[in-house]
Amino acid sequence: MQSGAEIDSESFGEFLTDEHQAIRQMVREFADKEIAPKAAQVDREAKFPADTFKALGKLDLLGLPIGSEYGGAGADYRSYAIAVEEIARACGSTGLSYAAHVSLGSNPIYLFGTEEQKKKYLPKLTSGEYLGCWALTEPGTGSDAAAQKTTAKLDGNHWIINGTKQFITNATHADVAIIMAMTDQNLGKKGISSFVVEKGTPGFYVSKVEKKLGMRGSPTASLTFENCKLPKENILGQVGEGYKQALMTLEGGRISIGALALGIGQAAFEAALTYAKQREAFGQTIGKFQLIQGYLADMATQIQAARLLIYHAAWLKDNHKRVILESSQAKLFASEIASRVCNLCVQIHGGYGYIEDFPAERYLRDAKLCEIGEGTSEIQRLLIARQLGL
């Protein structure tokens, strides 16, 4: 049985190549050495691991799916999903901030930005000089992405932004934010546009930092705009394209959140397997008991199934297919499986699973967010149902 360390390209047929395996090995070695030893402290102190992100930039991991002409690695989406998985296996908080920076804070500029915007922002985002965030969610709207209250009014050569964004990953440390705002309220979702806002812009500030159940080392905060004045050229794409851009961004983002959940679940499974082989009770290791064996068998099977869904969705995306259905299925299944696996990890650890001396409780706290962020499980089910023609 594979514990995860033996994952190889042959196990996944055409989905993975030897190059993907090499990327996994490189990321895993870095994560085991530089990220995992700090994970408990990052969680305990709710401290964003800034030094880690500088190191990720030097390894070209912050720009994995970004073209080399803008400082990225030019790798495919499968490579990126593997990187998220391996980073999250070492630390959920770091994995979340990494995914938010790449999928949400950088990729929209790469996909929708002008050449000038790409050259201005992407080299700094891919190198780690800048951290990015993406601001869609608002107070009172939540999963209803079309119900934007933040407004952007054109005044001469400037946009005037007013409103508040909530639950924004990386907000406290971000140098660049991509925000959605209503440019024409009469057009509904077709009246939404997106903008690039730089840290330090007058009228733009962090207004509330959240205290969270898990993922504590990945900062989550609100962003407030009070007559925030942006140059006209800071719009991303064309007026009215923001909602369409958001949907396309979330397609890829959901694959990364699935990979995030997968990494956390993999870490929990490995911890439970190791503990079951070492902990003795009633004259034998607890891994000899059939109930524990059943738990571990289910955990391994469910994790492998989630991995296949994620890699399949990423493979389709690499082959220029729309992945509305596949990314939603991957995110839904992987996130719910991660919570289930992490809960069993705590159960297998018994009392030790409930205390901070062991990582089991952190895995469980971290995993829950994956069922909520970038579209709740309920939203994923609605998206899947629509793709089924319902």
For each residue, the residues with C-beta under 8 A, 3 or more apart:
1: 300
2: 5 6 7 11 300
3: 6 269 270 273
4: 7 89 266 269 270 303
5: 2
6: 2 3
7: 2 4 11 21 24 307
8: 11 21
9: 12 16 17 18 20 21
10: 13
11: 2 7 8 16
12: 9 15 16 307 308 311
13: 10 16
14: 315
15: 12 78 308 311 312 314 315
16: 9 11 12 13 20 21 78 311
17: 9 20 21
18: 9 21 22
19: 22 23 79
20: 9 16 17 23 24 78 79 82
21: 7 8 9 16 17 18 24 25
22: 18 19 25 26
23: 19 20 26 27 75 79 82 83
24: 7 20 21 27 28 82 86
25: 21 22 28 29
26: 22 23 29 30 59
27: 23 24 30 31 61 82 83 86 87
28: 24 25 31 32 86 89
29: 25 26 32 33
30: 26 27 33 34 35 55 59
31: 27 28 34 35 36 86 87 89 90 91
32: 28 29 35 36 90
33: 29 30 36 37
34: 30 31 37 38 52 55
35: 30 31 32 38 39 49 52 87 90 91 94
36: 31 32 33 39 90 91
37: 33 34
38: 34 35 41 42 49 52 91
39: 35 36 42 43 90 91 92 93 94 217 359 362
40: 43 44 356 359 362
41: 38 44 45 47
42: 38 39 45 46 47 48 49 91 93 94 216 217
43: 39 40 46 91 93 214 216 217 362 366
44: 40 41 216 356
45: 41 42 217
46: 42 43 211 212 216 217 219
47: 41 42 217
48: 42 97 170 172 173 217 218 219
49: 35 38 42 52 53 91 93 94 97 217
50: 53 54 173
51: 54 55
52: 34 35 38 49 55 56 94
53: 49 50 56 57 62 97 98 101 128 131
54: 50 51 57 58 128
55: 30 34 51 52 58 59 128
56: 52 53 59 61 62 98 128
57: 53 54 60 61 62 63 126 127 128 129
58: 54 55 127 128
59: 26 30 55 56
60: 57 63 64 72 73 126
61: 27 56 57 64 73 83 98
62: 53 56 57 98 101 102 106 125 126 127 128
63: 57 60 66 70 71 72 73 102 106 122 125 126 127
64: 60 61 72 73 75 79 80 83 102
65: 72 73 75 76 77 79 80 102 107 110
66: 63 70 71 72 73 74 106 107 110 122 125 126
67: 70 72 74 110
68: 71 72 73 74
69:
70: 63 66 67 110 118 119 122 123 126
71: 63 66 68 122 123 125 126 127
72: 60 63 64 65 66 67 68 75 110 122 126
73: 60 61 63 64 65 66 68 79
74: 66 67 68
75: 23 64 65 72 79 80
76: 65 79 80 314 318
77: 65 80 81 252 255 314 317 318
78: 15 16 20 81 82 311 314 315 318
79: 19 20 23 64 65 73 75 76 82 83
80: 64 65 75 76 77 83 84 102 103 256 314
81: 77 78 84 85 255 256 258 259 310 311 314
82: 20 23 24 27 78 79 85 86 259
83: 23 27 61 64 79 80 86 87 98
84: 80 81 87 88 95 98 99 256 259 260 263
85: 81 82 88 89 259 260 262 263 266 307 310
86: 24 27 28 31 82 83 89 90 263
87: 27 31 35 83 84 90 91 94 95 98 263
88: 84 85 91 92 94 95 96 259 260 261 262 263 264 267
89: 4 28 31 85 86 95 263 264 266 267
90: 31 32 35 36 39 86 87 94 95 263 267
91: 31 35 36 38 39 42 43 49 87 88 94 95 217
92: 39 88 95 96 214 215 218 260 263 264 362 363 366 367
93: 39 42 43 49 96 97 215 216 217 218 366
94: 35 39 42 49 52 87 88 90 91 97 98 217 218
95: 84 87 88 89 90 91 92 98 99 260 263 264
96: 88 92 93 99 100 169 215 218 260 369 373
97: 48 49 53 93 94 100 101 131 169 170 217 218 219
98: 53 56 61 62 83 84 87 94 95 101 102
99: 84 95 96 102 103 104 253 256 257 259 260
100: 96 97 103 104 105 132 133 134 169 170 218
101: 53 62 97 98 104 105 106 125 131 132 133 170
102: 62 63 64 65 80 98 99 105 106 107 256
103: 80 99 100 106 107 249 252 253 256
104: 99 100 101 107 108 132 133 134 169 178 249 253
105: 100 101 102 108 125 131 132 133 134 170 174 176 177 178
106: 62 63 66 101 102 103 109 110 121 122 125 126 132
107: 65 66 102 103 104 110 111 249 252
108: 104 105 111 112 113 134 178 194 236 245 249
109: 106 112 113 117 118 121 122 125 178 196 236
110: 65 66 67 70 72 106 107 113 118 122
111: 107 108 245 248 249
112: 108 109 194 236 237 241 245
113: 108 109 110 117 118 121 122 196 236 237
114: 117 118 233
115: 118 119
116: 119 120 233
117: 109 113 114 120 121 196 233 236
118: 70 109 110 113 114 115 121 122
119: 70 115 116 122 123
120: 116 117
121: 106 109 113 117 118 124 125 130 176 196
122: 63 66 70 71 72 106 109 110 113 118 119 125 126
123: 70 71 119 126 127
124: 121 127 129 130 175 176
125: 62 63 66 71 101 105 106 109 121 122 129 130 131 132 176
126: 57 60 62 63 66 70 71 72 106 122 123
127: 57 58 62 63 71 123 124 130
128: 53 54 55 56 57 58 62 131
129: 57 124 125 175
130: 121 124 125 127 175 176
131: 53 97 101 105 125 128 170 173 174 175 176
132: 100 101 104 105 106 125 170 174 175 176 177 178
133: 100 101 104 105 168 169 170 171 174 176 177 178
134: 100 104 105 108 168 169 177 178 179 249
135: 165 168 171 177 178 179 180 223
136: 145 165 179 180 246
137: 141 142 145 165 166 167 168
138: 141 147 148 149 150 163 164 165 166
139: 164 166 222
140: 149
141: 137 138 144 145 147 148 149
142: 137
143: 375 376 378 379
144: 141 147
145: 136 137 141 148 180 189 243 246
146: 188 189 192 243
147: 138 141 144
148: 138 141 145 163 180 181 182 192
149: 138 140 141 163 164 182
150: 138 161 162 163 164 165 179 180 181 182 225
151: 161 162 163 181 182 183 185
152: 159 160 161 181 182 183 193 195 230
153: 159 160 183
154: 158 159 160 183 232
155: 158 159 160
156: 232
157: 231 232
158: 154 155 229 230 231 232
159: 152 153 154 155 195 229 230 231 232 234 235
160: 152 153 154 155 227 228 229 230
161: 150 151 152 179 181 195 197 203 204 225 227 228 229 230
162: 150 151 225 226 227 228
163: 138 148 149 150 151 181 224 225
164: 138 139 149 150 207 222 223 224 225
165: 135 136 137 138 150 168 171 179 222 223 224
166: 137 138 139 208 222
167: 137 210 220 222
168: 133 134 135 137 165 171 177 220 221 222 223
169: 96 97 100 104 133 134 218 219 220 373
170: 48 97 100 101 105 131 132 133 173 174 218 219
171: 133 135 165 168 174 177 206 219 220 221 222 223
172: 48 206 209 219 221
173: 48 50 131 170 219
174: 105 131 132 133 170 171 177 199
175: 124 129 130 131 132 198 199
176: 105 121 124 125 130 131 132 133 196 197 198 199
177: 105 132 133 134 135 168 171 174 196 197 198 199 204 223
178: 104 105 108 109 132 133 134 135 194 195 196 197 236
179: 134 135 136 150 161 165 194 195 197 223 225
180: 135 136 145 148 150 192 193 194 242 243 246
181: 148 150 151 152 161 163 192 193 194 195 242
182: 148 149 150 151 152 185 191 192 193
183: 151 152 153 154 191 192 193 239 240 242
184: 187 190 191 239 240
185: 151 182 188 191
186: 191
187: 184 190 191 240
188: 146 185 191
189: 145 146 192 243
190: 184 187 240 243
191: 182 183 184 185 186 187 188 240
192: 146 148 180 181 182 183 189 240 242 243 246
193: 152 180 181 182 183 235 236 237 238 239 240 241 242
194: 108 112 178 179 180 181 235 236 237 241 242 245 246
195: 152 159 161 178 179 181 230 234 235 236
196: 109 113 117 121 176 177 178 234 236
197: 161 176 177 178 179 201 204 225 228 230 234
198: 175 176 177 201
199: 174 175 176 177 204
200: 204
201: 197 198 204 228 229 230
202: 228 229
203: 161 225 226 227 228 229
204: 161 177 197 199 200 201 223 224 225 228
205: 223 224
206: 171 172 209 221 222 223 224
207: 164 221 222 223 224
208: 166 221 222
209: 172 206 219 220 221
210: 167 220 221 222
211: 46
212: 46 215 216 220 369
213: 365 368 369
214: 43 92 362 364 365 366 367 368 369
215: 92 93 96 212 218 220 365 366 369
216: 42 43 44 46 93 212
217: 39 42 43 45 46 47 48 49 91 93 94 97
218: 48 92 93 94 96 97 100 169 170 215
219: 46 48 97 169 170 171 172 173 209
220: 167 168 169 171 209 210 212 215
221: 168 171 172 206 207 208 209 210
222: 139 164 165 166 167 168 171 206 207 208 210
223: 135 164 165 168 171 177 179 204 205 206 207
224: 163 164 165 204 205 206 207
225: 150 161 162 163 164 179 197 203 204 228
226: 162 203
227: 160 161 162 203
228: 160 161 162 197 201 202 203 204 225
229: 158 159 160 161 201 202 203
230: 152 158 159 160 161 195 197 201 234
231: 157 158 159 234
232: 154 156 157 158 159 235
233: 114 116 117
234: 159 195 196 197 230 231
235: 159 193 194 195 232 238 239
236: 108 109 112 113 117 178 193 194 195 196 242 245
237: 112 113 193 194 241 242 245
238: 193 235 241
239: 183 184 193 235
240: 183 184 187 190 191 192 193
241: 112 193 194 237 238 244 245
242: 180 181 183 192 193 194 236 237 245 246
243: 145 146 180 189 190 192 246 247
244: 241 247 248
245: 108 111 112 194 236 237 241 242 248 249
246: 136 145 180 192 194 242 243 249 250
247: 243 244 250 251
248: 111 244 245 251 252
249: 103 104 107 108 111 134 245 246 252 253
250: 246 247 253 254 327 374 375
251: 247 248 254 255 317 322 323 324 327
252: 77 103 107 248 249 255 256 317 323 327
253: 99 103 104 249 250 256 257 374
254: 250 251 257 258 327 328 330 331 374 375 380
255: 77 81 251 252 258 259 310 313 314 317 323 327 330 331
256: 80 81 84 99 102 103 252 253 259 260
257: 99 253 254 260 261 331 334 335 370 373 374
258: 81 254 255 261 262 306 309 310 313 327 330 331 333 334 335 370
259: 81 82 84 85 88 99 255 256 262 263 310 334
260: 84 85 88 92 95 96 99 256 257 263 264 370
261: 88 257 258 264 265 306 331 334 335 337 338 367 370
262: 85 88 258 259 265 266 303 306 307 310 334 338
263: 84 85 86 87 88 89 90 92 95 259 260 266 267
264: 88 89 92 95 260 261 267 268 338 342 363 366 367 370
265: 261 262 268 269 299 302 303 306 334 337 338 341 342 363 367
266: 4 85 89 262 263 269 270 303
267: 88 89 90 263 264 270 271 359 363
268: 264 265 271 272 299 338 341 342 344 345 360 363 364 367
269: 3 4 265 266 272 273 296 299 300 303 341 345
270: 3 4 266 267 273 274
271: 267 268 274 275 345 349 358 359 360 363
272: 268 269 275 276 295 296 299 344 345 348 349 360
273: 3 269 270 276 277 287 296
274: 270 271 277 278
275: 271 272 278 279 286 348 349 352
276: 272 273 279 285 286 287 292 296 348
277: 273 274 285 287
278: 274 275 285
279: 275 276 285 286
280: 283 284 285 286
281: 284 286
282:
283: 280
284: 280 281 288 289
285: 276 277 278 279 280 288
286: 275 276 279 280 281 289 292 348
287: 273 276 277 292 293 296
288: 284 285 292 293
289: 284 286 292 293
290: 293 294
291: 294 295
292: 276 286 287 288 289 295 296 348
293: 287 288 289 290 296 297
294: 290 291 297 298
295: 272 291 292 298 299 344 347 348
296: 269 272 273 276 287 292 293 299 300 348
297: 293 294 300 301
298: 294 295 301 302 344
299: 265 268 269 272 295 296 302 303 341 344 345
300: 1 2 269 296 297 303 304
301: 297 298 304 305
302: 265 298 299 305 306 337 340 341
303: 4 262 265 266 269 299 300 306 307 337 341
304: 300 301 307 308
305: 301 302 308 309 333 337
306: 258 261 262 265 302 303 309 310 330 333 334 337 338
307: 7 12 85 262 303 304 310 311
308: 12 15 304 305 311 312
309: 258 305 306 312 313 326 329 330 333 334
310: 81 85 255 258 259 262 306 307 313 314 330 334
311: 12 15 16 78 81 307 308 314 315
312: 15 308 309 315 316 326 330
313: 255 258 309 310 316 317 323 326 327 329 330
314: 15 76 77 78 80 81 255 310 311 317 318
315: 14 15 78 311 312 318 319
316: 312 313 319 321 323 326
317: 77 251 252 255 313 314 320 321 323 327
318: 76 77 78 314 315
319: 315 316
320: 317
321: 316 317
322: 251
323: 251 252 255 313 316 317 326 327
324: 251 327 328 383 387
325: 328 329 383 384 387
326: 309 312 313 316 323 329 330
327: 250 251 252 254 255 258 313 317 323 324 330 331
328: 254 324 325 331 332 375 380 383 384 387
329: 309 313 325 326 332 333 380 384
330: 254 255 258 306 309 310 312 313 326 327 333 334
331: 254 255 257 258 261 327 328 334 335 370 374 375 380
332: 328 329 335 336 377 380 381 384
333: 258 305 306 309 329 330 336 337
334: 257 258 259 261 262 265 306 309 310 330 331 337 338 370
335: 257 258 261 331 332 338 339 367 370 371 377
336: 332 333 339 340 371 377
337: 261 265 302 303 305 306 333 334 340 341
338: 261 262 264 265 268 306 334 335 341 342 367 370
339: 335 336 342 343 364 367 368 370 371
340: 302 336 337 343 344
341: 265 268 269 299 302 303 337 338 344 345 367
342: 264 265 268 338 339 345 346 360 363 364 366 367
343: 339 340 346 347 364
344: 268 272 295 298 299 340 341 347 348
345: 268 269 271 272 299 341 342 348 349 353 360 363 364
346: 342 343 349 353 354 360 361 364
347: 295 343 344 350 353
348: 272 275 276 286 292 295 296 344 345 353
349: 271 272 275 345 346 352 353 354 358 360
350: 347 353
351: 354 355
352: 275 349 355 357 358 360
353: 345 346 347 348 349 350 358 360 361
354: 346 349 351 360 361
355: 351 352 358 361
356: 40 44 361 362
357: 352
358: 271 349 352 353 355 361
359: 39 40 267 271 362 363
360: 268 271 272 342 345 346 349 352 353 354 363 364
361: 346 353 354 355 356 358 364 365
362: 39 40 43 92 214 356 359 365 366
363: 92 264 265 267 268 271 342 345 359 360 366 367
364: 214 268 339 342 343 345 346 360 361 367 368
365: 213 214 215 361 362 368
366: 43 92 93 214 215 264 342 362 363 369
367: 92 214 261 264 265 268 335 338 339 341 342 363 364 370 371
368: 213 214 339 364 365 371 372
369: 96 212 213 214 215 366 372 373
370: 257 258 260 261 264 331 334 335 338 339 367 373
371: 335 336 339 367 368 376 377
372: 368 369 376 377
373: 96 169 257 369 370
374: 250 253 254 257 331
375: 143 250 254 328 331 379 380 383
376: 143 371 372 379 380
377: 332 335 336 371 372 380 381
378: 143 381 382
379: 143 375 376 382 383
380: 254 328 329 331 332 375 376 377 383 384
381: 332 377 378 384 385
382: 378 379 385 386
383: 324 325 328 375 379 380 386 387
384: 325 328 329 332 380 381 387 388
385: 381 382 388 390
386: 382 383 389 390
387: 324 325 328 383 384
388: 384 385
389: 386
390: 385 386
